Amino acid sequence: MSKLRSSTPLPTDPFPRSAYHRAYQRCIDLETAAPNLNYPQDSLSTLVSSRLLGHLLRLAPPGNGQGHVARDIEHAKGDDGMMRLAEFYANTFIRASVKRYGGTTAPSEHASRPSFEDVREFYMDTQESQLDHRTAKRRALRRDGYRCSITGKYDVSYIESLDETQVDALDPPLESVGTAHTNAAHIIPEATTTNINGKNKGGAKQAPGVWAVLSALGHPELPLDLEGNKIHRLENIMTMNLECHALFDDLRLWPGIPPTIAFNTRTGLPPPSPAYLALHALCCEVSWLSGAEEYIENIQRRTDETRVLANDGSSATLLSNALLPWMV
């Protein structure tokens, strides 16, 4: 897991002999000119815009991902076009990935809610057709050994369902890792399958801006793989304690991506997807390296505070940014 400073200057061009050199140099040039350029209220600053695009190009998946970002940068018209492009990525990729900003979604079910009086009942919900939040939580707990994937702490309610002999047989021992309440954390947020009214309408009408960016970053299969209730598939779920879940949803925590992930032979249940974890990590790193998180928090705060739009049109930028993740 990692936490970075809120703004980091772009490093020396990592693409000196690459097709991406020209695009990255535009980001460097915009960063250099930023102190002398003005930007509208409620917009991403010029400095953050340059760093967001540069870090995104540098860290995006090699091949189609970097190629798409580079083409967007090269086609942007002037500094204003670069800033509009940065705002697009900030809203459709980063802001839409922060759970509390991404849209209306059902709260995570508390770990103590399912009944653990009969442990056998805990194993029953294993059919792929039963895709909902509660079932996903139960299946992920089973796959993850009833432990937080980040800290290794055992789920409180699971431990309470065991007798003393079963507790003594735990590996690792209970006293070495402790317990915590856990949630089912979605790697790609539930809100990406919800339209602006908070109702699932099917793949063709779900958060088109968000899906377009995720697809462009090298994962064109995502809209079909995660549409509707498939957002709860186990590849998109990790068991986390409440603190880790909050940090994960705020883009302040991202696990390292192992080079290989093996199936748990005891359960046969699929592990979290390395591709989804890599997208989450990319979103976190670009947000923190560029300083975009401050812009996102400001947009959300002002959106929450603005009950009536101004007659003089001064709220237009704020409204546009609030709606951008859900627009084609």
N, C-alpha and C positions, 0 to 999 in steps of 0.2 A: 504494500500500500504506500501511497506517496502523497505529499503535500508540497506545493511549490509556491514561490513568491507570486504576488498577484500580477506582476508585469515583468517580462524578461525581453531585453533587446534581441533582435534577430541576429543569429550567428553569421559568420562569413559564409558566402554563397556555397552551399553543399553541392551545387549542380554546375561546376565551372565548365564542363564539357558535355553537358546534357541538354536535351531539348527543353528542359524546364528552366534553363539559365535565365532567359529573357523574362519569364514570368516572375521569378524570384527577385530579379534585379528591380522590377517595378515596385515590389514590396519594400525593398531596401531604400529606393529613391523616395517613396512616400513617407517612410519612417524618418528619413533625413529632413524632408521638407515640413514635417508635421508641426513644428513650433510656429511656423509662419502661416499656417492655413487655418481658416475659420471653419466651424461646422455648426449646423442648426441645433437648437435646443432639443432635447429628447433623442438626439442621434448619437451613434457611436462616435467617439472622438477619432480624429485623424490618426493619432499615434496608435490607439488600440486597433483601428481598422487595418493599418499596415501590418501590425504584429499578428493579428488574427489570420490574415490571409497568408502571411509568410510562414507561420508555424503550421498552419493547416497544410500548405503545400509540402512542407518539409516532412511532416509526420503522417500524411495520408498514406493509405496502402499503395505500395509500388504498382505501377502498371495503370490500370483503368482509373483508380482513385486519384493518384497524382496527376494523371493525364487530364482528367476532367477539371480539377481545380486549376491547373495551369491554363487550360483553354479559356475558362471563365475569366481568369485574370488578364490574359492577353486580349480578350474581346471587350473588356471594360473600357469605356470611353473616358479618358482623362482621370483626374483625381476624384472627381465626383462619382464617376462610374465605379471606381475602386471602392469608395466608401459605401455606395449602395450595395455592392456585392458583399462586402464585409457584413453589413447589416442583415442581408439575406441569410448568410450562413449563421450569424449570431442568433437569429430568431428561429430559423427552421431546423438547425442542427443542435446548437447548444441550449438555447432557452427551452425548446420543446422537449429536451431530454431531462430537464430538471423537473422532478415529479410534481412539486407543488405549483409549478407554472404551466405544466404541459396540458392541463385540461381537467375535466371532471372525472375522477376515478374513485372507485370504491376503496375505502380505507382497508389497510391490511388487517386480516383477522388476527385477533389476539391468540397467543399460543394456548391459553387455557380454555378456549372455547370448545374445541372438539372433545368428546368424551374419551377418556383413556381408561375407563373402568374395565373394559374388555380389550386387551391389547390386540387380540386377533382382528377386531373391527378396524384397527388402525392400518392394517395391511390390505384392506379390501378394495380401496378405490384405485385400481391400477389400469383400468381400461382407457385407451387413448381417446375414446369417444366422450369420456367424462372430463371435459376440459372446463374447469371453473377455478376460481381463486382458492376455495376451500380444498378441493381435490388436489390442486397443484401443491398446496402447502403440505398436505399429508404425504404425498408422493416424494416431494423434495426432502422432507424430514427423514423418510425411510432411506432414500438414496444417500443422504449425507450423514447417516449414522446417528440421527437425532442430535446433531451438533451444529453450532454456528460454523459456517464455512470459513469465516475469517479468524475467529478467536479460538475455535475448537471447544467452546463451552457447550455442555449438554443442555438440551431443552428442558426447562423446569417441569413442565407438565408430563413429559415422558418419564423423567426421574421419579416423579410422584406416583406414577403408575406401577413402578417396580417394587418387588419385595426386597428385603434386606439381602437375601442370597443373590438376587439378580444384580443389585447395586454393587455388591462386593466383587462380582465377576466382570464388571465393566473394564474395557480396555480401550483407551487409557483409564486409569483409576479416576473416580469422581473427584477425589480430593486434589488431584494434580491439575485439573482444568476448571472445575467449578460449574455453575449453572447460570442460565440467563433465559429470559423470555425471548422467543424468536418470532420472526415473520418470514413470509415468502417474499423475497425481493425480486422484482422484475428487472432484468438487465436492460432490455429495451422497454421503456415505460408503457403501461397500459393505455395511457392517453393517446399514443400514436394510432390506436385503432378506434378512436372516438372522434366524432366530428365536433364542430364548435358548440353544438347543442348538447353534447354529452351523450348522444345515443348512437349505438353501433348501427351502421347502415350498409355494411358490406364493403369489400375491398375497394370498389371503384369510387366511393365517396368518403374515404377515411383519410384525414390529414394529408392531403396530396402533397403539400410542400415538404413535409417531413419525409414522407416516403420517397419523394423525388431525390432528395439529398442523400438519404441512406443508400438508395439504389446506385446513385452516381459515384458514391465512395467505394464501389467495388462489390456491392451486394445486391444485384438486381432481383434476386430471389426473395428478398425479405418481405415485400408486400404480400406475396402468396403464402410464405411460410408462417407468417405471424398475423394474418388477417383474422378479424373476429375473435372467437374464443381461442384460437390457436396461439394468441399472445401468452396463454398460460401453459404452453408446452414446456416440458421439463428442461429443455435446452436453454430456455429463457428465464429459468428460476434458480435462485440460490437461497439457502437458509442462512439468515443473519440475525444476530441479536438486534435489539431495538436501536441502540446507539450506532452500530455499524450500518444498519439499514438507512437511518436518517442521513448519515454522512455520504453513503453511496448515492442516495437520491438527490442530494445537494451537489453532486459532482466533486465532492471533497475526498473521496476514497475510491481507489481502483486497484483491484488485485493484479499482481503480475500475471502475464500470460505464459503458462508452461509450454514448452516446445511440443509436448505430446500429452494427450489426455486419454486415459484408459477407462473402459467401462468397469463399474463395480460388479465383480463376478458374483457377489452374494445376492444382489438385487436384480441385475440385468437392466436397470433403469439408466437412461442416457444422461451423461454429465452435462454441465453447462457448456454452451457452444463457445469455442475459442474465438470464432468470428464475432459473436455478439459482445464478448468481453473486450475484444480489441476495439470495437466501435465505441464502447463506453469509455475505455482508457483514452482513446483519441479525443473524444469530446471533453473529458476532464482536463487533459494536458493542454489542449488549445485554449480552453476557457481560462485556466490559471496562468499559462505563459503569456497570454495576450492581455490579461486584465479585463476581459469581457464580462466577468461575473459581476463587477460593479455596475456596468451598464444594464445588465439583465435585472439585477435587484432594483435599480432605479425605475426601470420601465414597469415592473410589477407593482412597486410601491405607488407610483403615480397612477397606474391603472386602477388600483384598489381605492385610491383617494378621490379619483375623478368620477363623480356621480352624474354630472351633466356636462356635455360637450360645449365648449365656448362658441358663441355666435360668430366671433371674428375669424374662426378657422384655425386658431392657434393650437387646437387639440388634434389637428389632422395627422401630424407625425406620430403622436402617441397612439392614436387609434389604428393607424396603419401598422405600426410595430406590434400592437397587441394582436392583430388579426393575421399577420403575415404567416405564421406556421400553418395556418389552416387554408391558405389560398393556393390556387394552382400556380 
